[in-house]
Amino acid sequence: MYVLLDDQRNVLIDEIDYVTGEHHQLFVAPERIDAINSYRNKKARIKKFFPWYSFESDYHLVKKSKWLRNLNHRLSLHKNAI
C-alpha cells in the first residue's frame, strides 16, 4: 500500500462529514488528521493506493509503512524540541 504526498509533504485523506454524509478528498498536514478525528461529526482516513496508479509529477507515492515511520520520528523530534 502507498500514500500520496504533495510537494509540501501533505498527505491525501478522505474526510467524511457524518452530518451531511459528504466525502471530501484533500491534502492535509499529518498533524491535522488527529485534529479532524477529534470532532464527533467528522472522520479522516489516509487514502491508500496500489503501486500501479500514476500521477502527475507534483505528487509522490510513498510506501505507507515507511511514511508512518518517518512521521512518528518527526513527531517525536518535534515533541522533544518543545
N, C-alpha and C positions, 0 to 999 in steps of 0.2 A: 504494500500500500504506500501511496505517496500523498503528500500535501502540496498545495500550490502556494507559492510565496511571490509577492511582487518585489519591485526593486527596493522598497523601504523595509523589507523583511516582515511585512504584514502577511498574515495567513488568511486564506479564503475560508469563510464559515457559512453555514446555513443557519439563519436566525429564524426562529418560529415564534410568532406572536399568538399566544393562546386565546386572546380576546377576539382578534379579528380572523384568526385561522390562516393568516398570510405567512408565506415563506419569503425571506429575502436572502440573497447571497451577496456578501460584501467582504472586503478585505479589512481586517482589524488588527491592531497590535495584540500580541498574545495575552497581555495583562487584561485587556478589555473583555476577553471571553469569560473570566471569572466575574467581572462586574455585570455582564449581561445575565449570567446564570444566577446572580443574586436576586434578580427580580422574580416575583412569583408568576408573572404573566408572560415571561419570555424564556426561551431556551436557545442556547448557542451550541452548535456542534461543528467541529472541524470537518470540512468537506474532504473526502478521501477519493483518490483516483488510482487507476491501474496504469502501469507504465506505457501503454500504447497510446495514451492521449497525447496530442500535440498541441502546443500553444504558441502564440507569437513570442518573440524574443524578450518581451518585457516581463515574462513570468518564468518561474523556475519550479520544476517538480523536484521535491526533496523527499527522501525516504522518511516515513513518519517516525520510525523509532529513532533515527539519527536526529531529526529535528526536535523531538521531545527531549532527548538527552541534552542537546545544546541549549534548549530553552531552560531546562532545570538548572543547568550550570550557570547560565546568565542570570537567572532569578536569584540563585544563591549568592552570586557575587554582588548583586545589587543589594540584597539584604545585609550582607556583611559590610558594605560601604556606608550604610546609614548609621 
